[in-house]
Structures are given as C-alpha cells and as structure tokens.
Amino acid sequence: MSTPRFSVTCTRKELIAENIYEVAFAKPEGFSFTAGQFVLFDVPLLDNPEDIQPRAYSIGSAPKDDELVFAIKSVPNGRMTLFLENKMQKGTQLSLQGALGNFLLDRTTPKDYVFLCTATGIAPFRSYLRSYLAEETDRKIDLFFGLLRENELFWEDELKEFQKQYQHFNYYICINRFVQDEAMSAISDFSNKQIYLCGSPLMTKAVKEIAISQWHVPKADVHMEGFI
Ligand SMILES: Cc1cc2nc3c(=O)[nH]c(=O)nc-3n(C[C@H](O)[C@H](O)[C@H](O)COP(=O)(O)OP(=O)(O)OC[C@H]3O[C@@H](n4cnc5c(N)ncnc54)[C@H](O)[C@@H]3O)c2cc1C
C-alpha cells in the first residue's frame, strides 16, 4: 500500500536555538501516526519550485496534539534550509508523505528506557514523552541530550517540567560531552535497560556498538534512527 499524501499548512516558525527552527503545521484531517515516526516533506528548490525532492523529519509532537511539530536544523545551502529560511511562514502550504518509520517505543518490555540523542534527534523522544510519560510510571526513563554548544539547547523547559512532575523521569544535558559518557556516569548497570538512539549517524552507530559490546545490552534492545 502506498504511503498517504497530505497537504499541510504552517502555523508557526520560530528560531528556538542557534540554527534550530521549531516549525508547526495544523494536523490534517485523516493523518495518523505513532510516536517516533517521521514524514517526508516535498521540498521545492528555492530558485525553481518545479524541482521537488523529499526530506525526512521526525515528528516531535504527540498523536493527541493538534499540531505536527518539527525541530529542523539549518545547514549551509541545504534545500530545506533555504526553503525554511526564505519561504516558510505562517500559511505556507507543503505536501508530505507519512507517517513512516519503525522507531517506535517497545511498550511490551518490562525494561527501563534510556534515550540518547544529539540536537534535533530529540524530536521522536519528545513525542514518546508527550505520549507515554504519564502512563509508563513503572519503569525509569532517562534522556541524554547531546549538544555541541549551550546556545544550541532547546525544549529544556518542557523536560524540566516533566522531571518535576514525574519521579521516574530524569534528563541530562550533555554540552560538548559524549552522551554515552554521561550515560555511563549516571547508570552503573545496563542489564535492565532498553536503549534508544537518535540523531547524527556517527553517534547512533558508535553508541550502538558500545551498548552491545561494553554495556552488554542485547542487540534486540538497541533501537536507532540515524538522521542521514
Ligand atoms: C528518518 C530521518 C529523520 C530525520 N529527522 C530530522 C529532524 O527531525 N530534524 C532535522 O533537522 N533533520 C532531520 N533529518 C535530516 C533531514 O532529512 C535532512 O537531511 C537535513 O535537514 C538536511 O536537509 P537540507 O535539505 O536542508 O539539506 P540538503 O540539501 O540535504 O544538503 C545537506 C548538506 O549537503 C550539502 N550538499 C547538498 N548537495 C550537495 C552536493 N551536490 N555536493 C556537495 N554538497 C552538497 C549542502 O550544502 C548541505 O550542507 C532526518 C533524516 C532522516 C533520515
């Protein structure tokens, strides 16, 4: 079956950290997804709007939310970046395909969850937290959020709020420090943990290897999404 297509209308675009935009769209009628999935936007070339290519973005909102929220990092001369910075505004329409992907939370496991991400890789975890944090109270949930610089930090207010509200949730901001090192300082025993990795492929690949070889986490308990 082909992936459904939708037209979406931008409701907000805001620079929330250095080179990071939060972009929101009204959730179109009939669009459904599970926390952790992504969409493919049809992105027109700035100088030639007939030239369209897909770009993947993880949904950072929860299925219960009215908006589809994304955190998009701008990169030099990127196709989406140029569109985002020069054309995207409230009212802009874009076409997308979705929802896609299998980076879903395993809610059948009795194990704790450990989330490790870099930069915009936090998006699927925000969706998990908004969807399941209030229900998943029988397990510990730790989030390690890696950033190169302090001015790249975003969405921390909500994490702080979650940590205050839910005793089973803790988050760690890792500025210019490897998320896996911070995780090893905070967690001494990974035998009861499921690992979720999202962000730069360098990080996801490296931490997957460490999780299996050093933390002795079974391969089946390591889930990853690389933002290639
Ligand atoms: C499943 C998935 C989920 C993702 N989710 C997110 C997310 O939530 N947030 C997010 O920010 N990103 C996410 N990404 C990454 C995203 O899809 C894009 O790759 C990223 O945003 C860059 O897109 P762009 O169009 O701006 O840049 P692109 O046009 O793809 O260019 C990327 C870089 O390559 C350079 N480049 C392009 N073409 C050439 C060329 N011919 N020769 C030399 N250099 C070139 C550009 O100058 C630019 O610096 C995700 C990726 C995947 C696979």
The ligand as an ORCA input file, in Angstrom:
! r2SCAN-3c Opt
* xyz 0 1
  C      14.413      9.350      9.367
  C      15.016     10.733      9.367
  C      14.515     11.706     10.208
  C      15.078     12.981     10.216
  N      14.575     13.913     11.078
  C      15.139     15.147     11.141
  C      14.665     16.111     12.082
  O      13.718     15.873     12.847
  N      15.263     17.341     12.082
  C      16.321     17.644     11.230
  O      16.820     18.776     11.269
  N      16.777     16.727     10.341
  C      16.211     15.507     10.270
  N      16.672     14.598      9.356
  C      17.685     15.048      8.354
  C      16.938     15.740      7.191
  O      16.205     14.765      6.470
  C      17.858     16.450      6.184
  O      18.860     15.565      5.776
  C      18.501     17.707      6.752
  O      17.529     18.567      7.301
  C      19.237     18.492      5.644
  O      18.308     18.843      4.667
  P      18.506     20.096      3.722
  O      17.527     19.921      2.591
  O      18.441     21.377      4.478
  O      19.978     19.907      3.169
  P      20.460     19.103      1.870
  O      20.009     19.762      0.629
  O      20.091     17.666      2.023
  O      22.025     19.291      1.981
  C      22.743     18.819      3.129
  C      24.173     19.361      3.039
  O      24.833     18.793      1.921
  C      25.304     19.814      1.068
  N      25.069     19.376     -0.327
  C      23.894     19.154     -0.919
  N      24.072     18.744     -2.186
  C      25.410     18.736     -2.382
  C      26.238     18.415     -3.481
  N      25.737     18.008     -4.651
  N      27.593     18.488     -3.316
  C      28.129     18.884     -2.147
  N      27.381     19.210     -1.076
  C      26.052     19.136     -1.192
  C      24.501     21.067      1.390
  O      25.229     22.258      1.137
  C      24.217     20.882      2.865
  O      25.235     21.427      3.644
  C      16.148     13.299      9.335
  C      16.641     12.315      8.466
  C      16.106     11.051      8.494
  C      16.656     10.010      7.554
*
